[in-house]
Amino acid sequence: MSQTILIATGNPGKLREYSEIFGVLGVTFVMPADVGLAGFEPDEPYETFVENARHKALAYAARANMPVVADDSGLCIDALEGRPGVYSARYAGPGASDDDRTQKVLAELADVADDQRGAQFVCVSAAALPDGTVESAEGIVRGLIARAPGRRITGFGYDPIFVPEGYVVPFSEMPAAEKHAISHRGRAAVALLPALKRLLEDYRPD
Ligand code: ITT
């Protein structure tokens, strides 16, 4: 695959992860700042990951006039009836940090027993063309919410409190490639790949 794709996100953690995931797959990519879209923030008006991901991808593709990959993702906690879910980025209000959001989640789960701390990261990865064509795929990874945050060595966001099923350390303490091999984003990106290849084959720049 030799064409250029815009990794369409304002989140530096996601940017790095898509660069790593697609780097392995041999795709050429550019970032929003490379095409004059640093600071572009399409709205996320929907209640589902898939609708928001497709909407975001289409908004970036129309603005950048090139193929894009975007995602909508978040942490869905069983004991919180799926929260923060699609509100993961905004969970502790405007101006809050990743640490503020993880602390808010830990406080909400303070009285929740160890065997009730199940959760899943969900990611819908969407590829879009400027003509309005859009494809998407979902990835999920299940795990447990830790009692206290681990060290922030890799990853971003809620990684220090998410211990994937079958592991004893949180995502934030795993080598990046090991996270991508099982993560919601890694799985969504790999599942999207056949459709992404088709889109790029059909794409004719105007
Ligand atoms: P863009 O819309 O610009 O892509 P965003 O951060 O606002 O950036 P989302 O609305 O999809 O993106 O929010 C996803 C949030 O879910 C993200 O900000 C993190 O808080 C959390 N999240 C998603 N994937 C994660 C991961 O792999 N590790 C840790 N937290 C993650």
py3Dmol code that shows the C-alpha trace and the ligand (Angstrom):
import py3Dmol

protein = """\
ATOM      1  CA  MET A   1       0.000   0.000   0.000  1.00  0.00           C
ATOM      2  CA  SER A   2       1.898   3.099  -1.128  1.00  0.00           C
ATOM      3  CA  GLN A   3      -0.627   5.912  -0.867  1.00  0.00           C
ATOM      4  CA  THR A   4      -0.697   8.538   1.836  1.00  0.00           C
ATOM      5  CA  ILE A   5      -3.226   8.483   4.651  1.00  0.00           C
ATOM      6  CA  LEU A   6      -3.986  11.193   7.174  1.00  0.00           C
ATOM      7  CA  ILE A   7      -4.025   9.846  10.735  1.00  0.00           C
ATOM      8  CA  ALA A   8      -6.922  12.046  11.746  1.00  0.00           C
ATOM      9  CA  THR A   9      -6.782  12.746  15.459  1.00  0.00           C
ATOM     10  CA  GLY A  10      -5.890  15.558  17.793  1.00  0.00           C
ATOM     11  CA  ASN A  11      -4.822  13.098  20.496  1.00  0.00           C
ATOM     12  CA  PRO A  12      -1.017  12.646  20.499  1.00  0.00           C
ATOM     13  CA  GLY A  13      -1.355   9.205  22.145  1.00  0.00           C
ATOM     14  CA  LYS A  14      -3.552   7.927  19.316  1.00  0.00           C
ATOM     15  CA  LEU A  15      -1.269   9.512  16.702  1.00  0.00           C
ATOM     16  CA  ARG A  16       1.726   7.669  18.092  1.00  0.00           C
ATOM     17  CA  GLU A  17      -0.157   4.376  18.274  1.00  0.00           C
ATOM     18  CA  TYR A  18      -1.457   4.528  14.685  1.00  0.00           C
ATOM     19  CA  SER A  19       2.047   5.445  13.495  1.00  0.00           C
ATOM     20  CA  GLU A  20       3.360   2.360  15.277  1.00  0.00           C
ATOM     21  CA  ILE A  21       0.526   0.045  14.169  1.00  0.00           C
ATOM     22  CA  PHE A  22       0.483   1.160  10.512  1.00  0.00           C
ATOM     23  CA  GLY A  23       4.277   1.552  10.488  1.00  0.00           C
ATOM     24  CA  VAL A  24       4.503  -2.219  10.769  1.00  0.00           C
ATOM     25  CA  LEU A  25       1.993  -2.575   7.935  1.00  0.00           C
ATOM     26  CA  GLY A  26       3.963  -0.396   5.514  1.00  0.00           C
ATOM     27  CA  VAL A  27       1.487   2.446   5.099  1.00  0.00           C
ATOM     28  CA  THR A  28       2.644   6.028   4.461  1.00  0.00           C
ATOM     29  CA  PHE A  29       0.904   8.472   6.763  1.00  0.00           C
ATOM     30  CA  VAL A  30       0.739  12.173   7.569  1.00  0.00           C
ATOM     31  CA  MET A  31      -0.566  13.940  10.663  1.00  0.00           C
ATOM     32  CA  PRO A  32      -3.066  16.785  10.988  1.00  0.00           C
ATOM     33  CA  ALA A  33      -0.272  19.348  11.552  1.00  0.00           C
ATOM     34  CA  ASP A  34       1.322  18.279   8.239  1.00  0.00           C
ATOM     35  CA  VAL A  35      -1.798  19.291   6.289  1.00  0.00           C
ATOM     36  CA  GLY A  36      -2.676  22.498   8.153  1.00  0.00           C
ATOM     37  CA  LEU A  37      -5.242  20.856  10.437  1.00  0.00           C
ATOM     38  CA  ALA A  38      -3.518  21.098  13.825  1.00  0.00           C
ATOM     39  CA  GLY A  39      -6.243  22.030  16.294  1.00  0.00           C
ATOM     40  CA  PHE A  40      -9.100  20.861  14.044  1.00  0.00           C
ATOM     41  CA  GLU A  41     -11.677  19.251  16.328  1.00  0.00           C
ATOM     42  CA  PRO A  42     -14.749  17.840  14.633  1.00  0.00           C
ATOM     43  CA  ASP A  43     -17.722  17.480  16.977  1.00  0.00           C
ATOM     44  CA  GLU A  44     -18.669  14.058  18.367  1.00  0.00           C
ATOM     45  CA  PRO A  45     -22.441  14.330  18.568  1.00  0.00           C
ATOM     46  CA  TYR A  46     -23.417  10.661  18.795  1.00  0.00           C
ATOM     47  CA  GLU A  47     -23.957   8.112  21.581  1.00  0.00           C
ATOM     48  CA  THR A  48     -22.107   5.291  19.816  1.00  0.00           C
ATOM     49  CA  PHE A  49     -18.440   4.788  18.947  1.00  0.00           C
ATOM     50  CA  VAL A  50     -19.258   3.737  15.403  1.00  0.00           C
ATOM     51  CA  GLU A  51     -21.309   6.822  14.565  1.00  0.00           C
ATOM     52  CA  ASN A  52     -18.720   9.190  16.061  1.00  0.00           C
ATOM     53  CA  ALA A  53     -15.794   7.438  14.351  1.00  0.00           C
ATOM     54  CA  ARG A  54     -17.427   7.570  10.920  1.00  0.00           C
ATOM     55  CA  HIS A  55     -18.508  11.181  11.435  1.00  0.00           C
ATOM     56  CA  LYS A  56     -14.966  12.210  12.500  1.00  0.00           C
ATOM     57  CA  ALA A  57     -13.319  10.394   9.578  1.00  0.00           C
ATOM     58  CA  LEU A  58     -15.679  12.023   7.060  1.00  0.00           C
ATOM     59  CA  ALA A  59     -15.158  15.487   8.579  1.00  0.00           C
ATOM     60  CA  TYR A  60     -11.365  15.186   8.322  1.00  0.00           C
ATOM     61  CA  ALA A  61     -11.485  13.694   4.806  1.00  0.00           C
ATOM     62  CA  ALA A  62     -13.640  16.571   3.578  1.00  0.00           C
ATOM     63  CA  ARG A  63     -11.318  19.182   5.149  1.00  0.00           C
ATOM     64  CA  ALA A  64      -8.018  17.546   4.150  1.00  0.00           C
ATOM     65  CA  ASN A  65      -9.218  16.309   0.745  1.00  0.00           C
ATOM     66  CA  MET A  66      -7.357  13.031   1.161  1.00  0.00           C
ATOM     67  CA  PRO A  67      -7.949   9.519   2.593  1.00  0.00           C
ATOM     68  CA  VAL A  68      -8.045   9.435   6.386  1.00  0.00           C
ATOM     69  CA  VAL A  69      -8.202   7.027   9.283  1.00  0.00           C
ATOM     70  CA  ALA A  70      -9.857   8.267  12.493  1.00  0.00           C
ATOM     71  CA  ASP A  71     -11.138   6.528  15.573  1.00  0.00           C
ATOM     72  CA  ASP A  72     -13.582   6.917  18.385  1.00  0.00           C
ATOM     73  CA  SER A  73     -12.665   4.928  21.435  1.00  0.00           C
ATOM     74  CA  GLY A  74     -13.102   4.729  25.169  1.00  0.00           C
ATOM     75  CA  LEU A  75     -13.200   2.749  28.365  1.00  0.00           C
ATOM     76  CA  CYS A  76     -16.489   1.042  29.280  1.00  0.00           C
ATOM     77  CA  ILE A  77     -16.657  -0.084  32.916  1.00  0.00           C
ATOM     78  CA  ASP A  78     -19.143  -2.809  33.873  1.00  0.00           C
ATOM     79  CA  ALA A  79     -19.831  -1.477  37.397  1.00  0.00           C
ATOM     80  CA  LEU A  80     -20.497   2.003  35.959  1.00  0.00           C
ATOM     81  CA  GLU A  81     -22.999   0.707  33.383  1.00  0.00           C
ATOM     82  CA  GLY A  82     -20.540   1.316  30.553  1.00  0.00           C
ATOM     83  CA  ARG A  83     -19.294   4.765  31.606  1.00  0.00           C
ATOM     84  CA  PRO A  84     -17.224   6.716  30.718  1.00  0.00           C
ATOM     85  CA  GLY A  85     -17.759   5.107  27.254  1.00  0.00           C
ATOM     86  CA  VAL A  86     -18.048   7.654  24.445  1.00  0.00           C
ATOM     87  CA  TYR A  87     -17.425  10.396  27.045  1.00  0.00           C
ATOM     88  CA  SER A  88     -13.984   9.015  28.024  1.00  0.00           C
ATOM     89  CA  ALA A  89     -12.037  12.020  26.686  1.00  0.00           C
ATOM     90  CA  ARG A  90     -14.345  14.502  28.434  1.00  0.00           C
ATOM     91  CA  TYR A  91     -15.007  12.536  31.649  1.00  0.00           C
ATOM     92  CA  ALA A  92     -13.554  14.928  34.247  1.00  0.00           C
ATOM     93  CA  GLY A  93     -14.645  18.084  32.406  1.00  0.00           C
ATOM     94  CA  PRO A  94     -12.791  20.574  30.215  1.00  0.00           C
ATOM     95  CA  GLY A  95      -9.109  21.122  30.999  1.00  0.00           C
ATOM     96  CA  ALA A  96      -8.779  17.878  32.989  1.00  0.00           C
ATOM     97  CA  SER A  97      -5.694  15.694  32.533  1.00  0.00           C
ATOM     98  CA  ASP A  98      -5.339  11.944  31.928  1.00  0.00           C
ATOM     99  CA  ASP A  99      -4.443  11.612  35.613  1.00  0.00           C
ATOM    100  CA  ASP A 100      -7.568  13.571  36.673  1.00  0.00           C
ATOM    101  CA  ARG A 101      -9.726  11.176  34.643  1.00  0.00           C
ATOM    102  CA  THR A 102      -8.087   8.026  35.995  1.00  0.00           C
ATOM    103  CA  GLN A 103      -8.435   9.357  39.553  1.00  0.00           C
ATOM    104  CA  LYS A 104     -12.125  10.078  38.976  1.00  0.00           C
ATOM    105  CA  VAL A 105     -12.694   6.512  37.803  1.00  0.00           C
ATOM    106  CA  LEU A 106     -10.752   5.058  40.745  1.00  0.00           C
ATOM    107  CA  ALA A 107     -12.776   7.163  43.192  1.00  0.00           C
ATOM    108  CA  GLU A 108     -16.029   5.953  41.640  1.00  0.00           C
ATOM    109  CA  LEU A 109     -14.872   2.339  41.982  1.00  0.00           C
ATOM    110  CA  ALA A 110     -13.501   2.689  45.525  1.00  0.00           C
ATOM    111  CA  ASP A 111     -16.183   0.421  47.001  1.00  0.00           C
ATOM    112  CA  VAL A 112     -16.333  -2.040  44.108  1.00  0.00           C
ATOM    113  CA  ALA A 113     -14.972  -5.518  44.919  1.00  0.00           C
ATOM    114  CA  ASP A 114     -12.060  -7.029  43.005  1.00  0.00           C
ATOM    115  CA  ASP A 115     -14.257  -9.529  41.155  1.00  0.00           C
ATOM    116  CA  GLN A 116     -16.655  -6.773  40.020  1.00  0.00           C
ATOM    117  CA  ARG A 117     -14.058  -4.533  38.373  1.00  0.00           C
ATOM    118  CA  GLY A 118     -14.440  -5.799  34.800  1.00  0.00           C
ATOM    119  CA  ALA A 119     -14.132  -3.324  31.924  1.00  0.00           C
ATOM    120  CA  GLN A 120     -13.392  -3.114  28.241  1.00  0.00           C
ATOM    121  CA  PHE A 121     -11.644  -0.707  25.935  1.00  0.00           C
ATOM    122  CA  VAL A 122     -13.580  -0.263  22.693  1.00  0.00           C
ATOM    123  CA  CYS A 123     -12.280   1.300  19.494  1.00  0.00           C
ATOM    124  CA  VAL A 124     -14.003   1.863  16.183  1.00  0.00           C
ATOM    125  CA  SER A 125     -11.472   2.699  13.509  1.00  0.00           C
ATOM    126  CA  ALA A 126     -12.921   4.394  10.419  1.00  0.00           C
ATOM    127  CA  ALA A 127     -11.431   5.087   6.988  1.00  0.00           C
ATOM    128  CA  ALA A 128     -12.975   7.746   4.775  1.00  0.00           C
ATOM    129  CA  LEU A 129     -12.454   9.367   1.391  1.00  0.00           C
ATOM    130  CA  PRO A 130     -13.305  12.963   0.455  1.00  0.00           C
ATOM    131  CA  ASP A 131     -16.191  11.722  -1.746  1.00  0.00           C
ATOM    132  CA  GLY A 132     -18.046  10.513   1.384  1.00  0.00           C
ATOM    133  CA  THR A 133     -17.126   6.828   1.204  1.00  0.00           C
ATOM    134  CA  VAL A 134     -16.550   5.448   4.711  1.00  0.00           C
ATOM    135  CA  GLU A 135     -15.718   2.037   6.191  1.00  0.00           C
ATOM    136  CA  SER A 136     -15.230   1.044   9.827  1.00  0.00           C
ATOM    137  CA  ALA A 137     -14.248  -1.844  12.085  1.00  0.00           C
ATOM    138  CA  GLU A 138     -14.401  -2.429  15.833  1.00  0.00           C
ATOM    139  CA  GLY A 139     -11.860  -3.800  18.278  1.00  0.00           C
ATOM    140  CA  ILE A 140     -12.433  -4.702  21.927  1.00  0.00           C
ATOM    141  CA  VAL A 141     -10.126  -5.801  24.746  1.00  0.00           C
ATOM    142  CA  ARG A 142     -11.436  -6.905  28.116  1.00  0.00           C
ATOM    143  CA  GLY A 143      -9.675  -6.450  31.423  1.00  0.00           C
ATOM    144  CA  LEU A 144      -9.912  -5.257  35.012  1.00  0.00           C
ATOM    145  CA  ILE A 145      -9.661  -1.818  36.593  1.00  0.00           C
ATOM    146  CA  ALA A 146      -6.757  -1.815  39.071  1.00  0.00           C
ATOM    147  CA  ARG A 147      -7.092  -0.456  42.624  1.00  0.00           C
ATOM    148  CA  ALA A 148      -4.302   2.083  42.029  1.00  0.00           C
ATOM    149  CA  PRO A 149      -2.622   3.432  38.886  1.00  0.00           C
ATOM    150  CA  GLY A 150       0.487   1.731  37.557  1.00  0.00           C
ATOM    151  CA  ARG A 151       3.488   3.618  36.221  1.00  0.00           C
ATOM    152  CA  ARG A 152       2.937   5.716  33.072  1.00  0.00           C
ATOM    153  CA  ILE A 153       5.727   4.260  30.908  1.00  0.00           C
ATOM    154  CA  THR A 154       3.932   3.747  27.583  1.00  0.00           C
ATOM    155  CA  GLY A 155       0.477   4.470  26.175  1.00  0.00           C
ATOM    156  CA  PHE A 156      -1.795   7.282  27.338  1.00  0.00           C
ATOM    157  CA  GLY A 157      -5.194   7.991  28.849  1.00  0.00           C
ATOM    158  CA  TYR A 158      -6.598   5.303  31.137  1.00  0.00           C
ATOM    159  CA  ASP A 159      -3.748   2.831  30.461  1.00  0.00           C
ATOM    160  CA  PRO A 160      -2.306   2.959  34.028  1.00  0.00           C
ATOM    161  CA  ILE A 161      -5.528   1.553  35.525  1.00  0.00           C
ATOM    162  CA  PHE A 162      -6.418  -1.048  32.860  1.00  0.00           C
ATOM    163  CA  VAL A 163      -4.995  -4.552  33.292  1.00  0.00           C
ATOM    164  CA  PRO A 164      -5.865  -6.621  30.200  1.00  0.00           C
ATOM    165  CA  GLU A 165      -7.281 -10.104  30.721  1.00  0.00           C
ATOM    166  CA  GLY A 166      -4.518 -12.680  31.233  1.00  0.00           C
ATOM    167  CA  TYR A 167      -1.932 -10.072  32.311  1.00  0.00           C
ATOM    168  CA  VAL A 168      -0.788  -8.759  35.690  1.00  0.00           C
ATOM    169  CA  VAL A 169       0.503  -5.341  34.593  1.00  0.00           C
ATOM    170  CA  PRO A 170      -1.509  -2.434  33.174  1.00  0.00           C
ATOM    171  CA  PHE A 171      -1.273  -1.350  29.526  1.00  0.00           C
ATOM    172  CA  SER A 172       0.935   1.573  30.621  1.00  0.00           C
ATOM    173  CA  GLU A 173       3.663  -0.841  31.762  1.00  0.00           C
ATOM    174  CA  MET A 174       3.625  -3.056  28.649  1.00  0.00           C
ATOM    175  CA  PRO A 175       5.936  -2.549  25.639  1.00  0.00           C
ATOM    176  CA  ALA A 176       3.971  -0.663  22.964  1.00  0.00           C
ATOM    177  CA  ALA A 177       4.042  -3.561  20.486  1.00  0.00           C
ATOM    178  CA  GLU A 178       2.642  -5.909  23.127  1.00  0.00           C
ATOM    179  CA  LYS A 179      -0.240  -3.503  23.792  1.00  0.00           C
ATOM    180  CA  HIS A 180      -1.010  -3.150  20.059  1.00  0.00           C
ATOM    181  CA  ALA A 181      -1.064  -6.938  19.586  1.00  0.00           C
ATOM    182  CA  ILE A 182      -4.085  -7.250  21.891  1.00  0.00           C
ATOM    183  CA  SER A 183      -5.496  -3.736  22.205  1.00  0.00           C
ATOM    184  CA  HIS A 184      -8.846  -2.429  21.004  1.00  0.00           C
ATOM    185  CA  ARG A 185      -7.011  -0.068  18.612  1.00  0.00           C
ATOM    186  CA  GLY A 186      -4.651  -2.729  17.283  1.00  0.00           C
ATOM    187  CA  ARG A 187      -7.578  -5.080  16.672  1.00  0.00           C
ATOM    188  CA  ALA A 188      -9.752  -2.397  15.055  1.00  0.00           C
ATOM    189  CA  ALA A 189      -6.900  -1.265  12.790  1.00  0.00           C
ATOM    190  CA  VAL A 190      -6.132  -4.804  11.630  1.00  0.00           C
ATOM    191  CA  ALA A 191      -9.842  -5.526  11.054  1.00  0.00           C
ATOM    192  CA  LEU A 192     -10.136  -2.324   9.021  1.00  0.00           C
ATOM    193  CA  LEU A 193      -7.195  -3.143   6.783  1.00  0.00           C
ATOM    194  CA  PRO A 194      -8.974  -5.040   3.944  1.00  0.00           C
ATOM    195  CA  ALA A 195     -11.567  -2.264   3.577  1.00  0.00           C
ATOM    196  CA  LEU A 196      -8.847   0.389   3.826  1.00  0.00           C
ATOM    197  CA  LYS A 197      -6.899  -1.309   1.025  1.00  0.00           C
ATOM    198  CA  ARG A 198     -10.026  -1.366  -1.150  1.00  0.00           C
ATOM    199  CA  LEU A 199     -10.707   2.318  -0.495  1.00  0.00           C
ATOM    200  CA  LEU A 200      -7.157   3.265  -1.423  1.00  0.00           C
ATOM    201  CA  GLU A 201      -7.274   1.183  -4.594  1.00  0.00           C
ATOM    202  CA  ASP A 202     -10.461   2.961  -5.668  1.00  0.00           C
ATOM    203  CA  TYR A 203      -9.280   6.433  -4.648  1.00  0.00           C
ATOM    204  CA  ARG A 204      -8.677   8.925  -7.473  1.00  0.00           C
ATOM    205  CA  PRO A 205      -7.434  12.339  -6.264  1.00  0.00           C
ATOM    206  CA  ASP A 206      -9.218  15.201  -8.056  1.00  0.00           C
TER     207      ASP A 206
END
"""
ligand_1 = """\
31
ITT
P -9.675 12.632 18.722
O -11.173 12.725 18.764
O -9.050 13.880 18.195
O -9.197 11.405 18.015
P -9.942 12.150 21.561
O -8.971 11.835 22.660
O -10.968 13.220 21.855
O -9.121 12.505 20.240
P -11.993 10.131 21.642
O -13.130 11.082 21.677
O -12.119 8.898 20.795
O -10.659 10.831 21.137
O -11.688 9.736 23.145
C -10.970 8.595 23.443
C -10.561 8.661 24.898
O -10.654 7.334 25.444
C -9.119 9.083 25.034
O -9.002 10.493 25.174
C -8.675 8.311 26.277
O -9.071 9.010 27.429
C -9.506 7.027 26.175
N -8.757 5.977 25.446
C -9.008 5.507 24.202
N -8.098 4.600 23.834
C -7.250 4.496 24.856
C -6.090 3.729 25.085
O -5.593 2.923 24.155
N -5.473 3.854 26.258
C -5.945 4.678 27.213
N -7.020 5.456 27.078
C -7.671 5.372 25.901
"""
view = py3Dmol.view(width=600, height=400)
view.addModel(protein, "pdb")
view.setStyle({"model": 0}, {"cartoon": {"style": "trace"}})
view.addModel(ligand_1, "xyz")
view.setStyle({"model": 1}, {"stick": {}})
view.zoomTo()
view.show()
